[in-house]
Amino acid sequence: MDRDVLRSTGAEFVGTGLLLTLIVGSGRQVELLGLDPSAQLLAHALAVGLGLAVLVAVFLPVSGSQFNPAVTLVAWGTGAMPRRLVAPHLVAQLAGAVVGVVVANLTYGAPAVEVSTNVRDGVLGAEALATFSLVLAIFALVRAGRPEWLPAVVGGIVGAGIVATASTGFANPAVAVARILTESYTGIAPESVPPFVAAQLMGAGLAAVVAVWLWPGRRPESG
């Protein structure tokens, strides 16, 4: 593995890990504050949206700040990244997500690994929509040659998705899998994850088709 691949993979691992510490940590914090449900949701969305915008800005020059297997697969499928980066990025994202949840659990005095009992059913359409919106926003900007807007747009649409969708906008297979490991506000029961991931991949695939159709003329080099 050459140095550029190592750097890119490392950035995906660290960035995804920090994203999960934001998600799970902010969820635990709003529980401790004893806020009412609407205030919990808004505080959590604000923390995740703003934090993600910063992470995207920081890691964008190194790895493209994907932090999301659905985004990585669409980037490869649309020619926005070379095939040699796909497997390392996917492994780094999943591993980073798991480590991020463990760190968040420990910093709040919880066991390092828990198994969530938070069943999330009947929201698969919302999860497909959340992923579609995120992936379309990303690749609209990428294909239009406007990557400087990615931090603000990604942070904004993820924060909005947490509030606006019935699934609270996971929109990320690595996030869904890793959140099995926290018995908190942000957790998800293991049996809910496969349909969530299927809905996310369907939403991402549809977003890829729409992005290529609406922005056909601009396409980054695949390397």
C-alpha angles and dihedrals in degrees: 000000000000125000096260092053091048092051093047092046092047091051091052091050095049095039094049091046092053090047091057092047087055093048098045096033094052089047091054092046095054089050091053092049090058094225121169114260096262092050090046091054094047095046091047092048092049093049094047095043096049094041093049091051089056093047092050091050093048099047100031095096092050107043108355090258094259098153087168132084091214091056092046093052093048091047090055094043093052095045097253095124136025121258093240090070097050102081095040091050093049093050092045093049094051094043092046092049092053092047091048092055092047091051092048091049092050095047089058094049095253125130113282091242127027131164113235121231093191102122112201110194135161096028103094094114089054091050092050089049093049092051092044091053094048097046094043091051092050097048095040087062095040095050092043090054096244104120092146087078095056099094095052096039097046093046091046098049094045092049091047092047092056089060101032103048129069090228092053088242108275089166091169130085093209090052092049094050095045094048089066084079099065126071093203144096091294099044128116127203115245094243091058095056104074094056090043091054092046090052091048093052092048091051092047093049092051091048090053091054093048093046093052091046097048098037105034100144103062122060128158121234114271095217 
